[in-house]
Amino acid sequence: MLRYSLVGAVLMAATPALAQTITEDEVRAAVGAIDTEAIIANDAHDRNWLNYGLNYAETRYSQLDAIDTENVGELGLQWSYSLNSDRGVQSTPIVVDGVMYVTASWSIVHALDAVTGEPLWVYDPEVPGDFGKRGCCDVVNRGVAVYDGKVYVGAFDGYLHAIDAATGERVWRVDTIENRDMSYTITGAPRVINGKVIIGNGGAEFGVRGYITAYDTETGEENWRWYTVPGDPSEPFENEAMEMAAETWDPSASYWEAGGGGTVWDAMAYDPDLNLLYIGTGNGSPWNQHLRSPAGGDNLFLASIVALNPDTGEYVWHYQNTPGDTWDYTSTQHIILADLEIGGEMRQVLMQAPKNGFFYVIDRVTGEFISAEPFVETTWATAYGEDGRPIENPAARSKDEPFETVPSAYGAHNWHPMSYNPDTGLVYIPAQGVPLVQATDPNWELNSHRPMSTMSGVGWNLGYLFNVVAPEATPFGHLLAWDPVEQREVWRAEYVSPWNGGTLTTAGNLVFQGTADGRFIAYNATDGALLWQVPVTSGVVAAPNTWEHEGEQYVTIAVGWGGVYGLMQRATDRVGAGRVFTFRVGADAQMPEAEMSMRTELVSGVPYDPEHISAGLATYVSNCLFCHGVPGVNNGGAIPNLGYSDAGTLMDAEAWVLEGIGVDRGMPSFADKLTAEDVANLVAFIQGTADSLQPQ
């Protein structure tokens, strides 16, 4: 299915319309020279952006300093380019000698002249629209990898694609999903190390077993696969690590039937000197440990950092951030490698600020715990002991009573990349809070659609109900400058909303970040003074990059609101399609006009039977809630809030819900789950809720 018109792309592409100067031969020469050594060598100057996190250490710190605190206020638009997508854009562009590769929603890859913004080619992996229901958190993609003349992208439907970097033609495609009856996806960016392209999958909400896989860059042949959680203990274990992990799970609930979870859907980092690949692993399946592993246990390797040999996939060591995770506290958040002086001794460390709200410093050679301190308020645990284990609040694991988890499952820091500046010694974290109360779902059954069981109609396996009582916390979002040695906050910038974009820091003593309310901002990295800002056409969730071409430094940000929070909520009425912006000191191109939301009126006038509202609520919670939000609470995010839909949409509800007229845009058909009576109940709940909110 084609969601992208190349003609349309050209018409809406670059500002200003400068002549394209890059030839296929030049692209072939540039990207053909990229290998592991070239990525390492780029560390000497950072002129290109060759890896998702800039370098293998994933610092997102650029040594470029032509843009600094003195002239950043003179940044102007060089060009902007429409990605022609209306869902979340999470990509960090890769830039090689003036060629840019950036992904949009639905895993579509755009190759651009980085200086002019003119398109070179567009590659659509043609992800089926109905595959959208298999992902928890929007049809997003975080970017590509480049190596030896090819561009690699993991598509949302689980295929890994190798593309000719010069022409945009497919070289090979391989299926990363071992069982297509299960809801695996890919949203993360691949990494390439020593001739192997490495990718993990998402899907722990749906009942899958996590793994990470390495493929040969030339042929796509699988080199190795490492599972993150044990399988059926009646079968031989794949390796000693899985045998060790099985001892930490209770087999009485047949955890392997729900997959166990632990998907590797984002974070990776690599130390070439130690030849160690570091990965972050995800949450359990189901989330609720009382249902997954009733006798408890650490449930290795959920919510862990694991060190692997990237050549063989062999386990080396692990550190588990959240033993026995029951709160969706994934450890898939950004991992950064650095050398820090701690207690008078230089230590080779890795740093992580995962969803559970603690900032970790771990010895990356051995996996030894060094320190962990909360960077936001935490109610599930108060501190970490010297043994590296959390000191938990017993109420946080209650089987019988609701508990307001702080941080919530949205995380104190989610996938949005943080950055580390060795000049200031600070890490810049997109910190946040989204209130939730969770309670055990007494009706949960594996892979069963049960009314009032959260999102069970689309295959979610959580074992929890949410906000059965109102949360007491309030939402927040801020940029946090954190000292990882002293484990303390140095400064912060407050925002109006959670879900702000990732960060970039530079030798110009700058920090760049996009915000949920649609701004792109530069701060003084030392003290947090706001130095420059510009409104963009949508809320921002992606992280920026910076690069140099022919002696000129540029800053680029991909814009497009979405993601699991962004599906339901937004902090700006600017709702433009995904777009890439590139800035340069002294540039003066005109910013594109912002498209404003037209969802301004609550739906009204649709007939319904009030007796159907209660049944409609139960159906809504199990099928619609995490995409469309609570009707009428707001006008929605990347997906419309149905309380603000027009009356015709509700009157045509059967066509949308049962006949699948929105499948190409990711709205699944529920014909196998719901009936016409269920649809009538949904309409009653939506219109009835909207009516209750109308001014009297």
C-alpha angles and dihedrals in degrees: 000000000000116000096167133068113205089200089053090048092056093047092051098033126103137016114231104023099234123174115271110239106173118102128202090249091055091049091047092051094047100047092034088065094057116106136133092286092049091052089051092045091054086069088077093069112357093220090143130041101226105161134043092256092032094253136025089264087060092222096145086212114135122201090210110116107169086106107056144150091287100054106021088099088066094062112129135176114280094180144325129212130197116234088195092224131125100198133071121314112202102158127131104206121237113222124197119177094323097324119111128200117192133165130221130197116301087039094277112163122216122195113201141177095253094212099048104022091232113151118247097182143330124222119199114191087198099231107194112252093230089060087075090083090062094069128075099207117036132292092281136149128197099206150278139283125227127209138152097350097317138101117216125204131175107219123217091247092061102261120129111217130200112202131189103251093215102045106022091234120142115255097181142337128206131188111237094185114096095192118029092192085075127072103248119156138172122229102148131090118256121238123212121213127171096340095317125110108210126202139164131200140233129224111101091132089062101050110270138141113245125234143154123221137199121209131190108260093220102044108016090237114154111252100180144339127205120197119215099207133031124266131215105332090213087069125067113274116246092231144342092275091062091047089052091047093051090063089066096055130078108233094196091092093045091240092187091067089067090044095243094244123228096145118182098223103152132351123081133149133173135210109202093193094054091031090224128144115207119205134181119221131212143233130298127268110258098024093223109084092199087067098034101045108004096188091053122229132161092278097215131240097017117117092006144130109233128190116213136179101250093208096057107012091237119157115249106169143328142205119200113214096188114025113207093006113210100158103064089258097163121189092209091108123117118302118204126192120212143148111242135180105235122174091350093306129102109237130191100226145168122217130207137172102193130180096279093075101247125115111223132204111191131177102249094202097057107009091243115161112244105170146330128191132171114259091187133022112293127194100174093065135009102206145329123264126227087264089066094247125124122253097227134206102237091215089064090072096046113148094194109033130060114250129197103226114209111220094032127213088278086070137230083256121011131185094308103117122248123205138216126217113199090196094061095026089227135129116215111216129187093223123187149160129216112179120234136162115205129197133177112271105231092196099050117131126172113269092350126136104224124168111251092017101121112260092333090139090070095043104269115153107196108135090213140100118209134223095358081155123028117268117243097207122087126226119259142170130191144158107245125201105204131190105218094194098051090030095225142119116261102180141339141200115214123221135193095242146019122253100062120165132268124275140245125195129192145192086253085078091252139134120198125197138162119220140219090243092060107264133126109212139187121204135187101259093216102050107009097244110163107240106170140001138174131187115242131195100265144004112294126230102156127086123248128234136201131213143164132235125180091345097310123113120219134186121211133191129181111216129200129123121235146088127124095308093034092056090069106023139040137182100206136046089224104107105168123154120269112290140177119226125194122190134196133178107266097011115135110185115147117261113239117255114260121241111227127216115262093197097106106127131063113241114261143173100039109135118235143156111252088212088069097058097090094050089045091055091055092049092045094053092050096046115016113023104094093047105038100026126213108329113258098000088112136338094267138250128252086335119052121257102234092219085070097043121113120262092250091061092056092044088054092047094124091057091052099040104033107019097045101228090155097048094109089059095047101268104130127217113248094196091121093051109031139046134212087262090055090051091051088052091051091052090050091052095047097044092039091052091047090049091053089056096049115109111261 
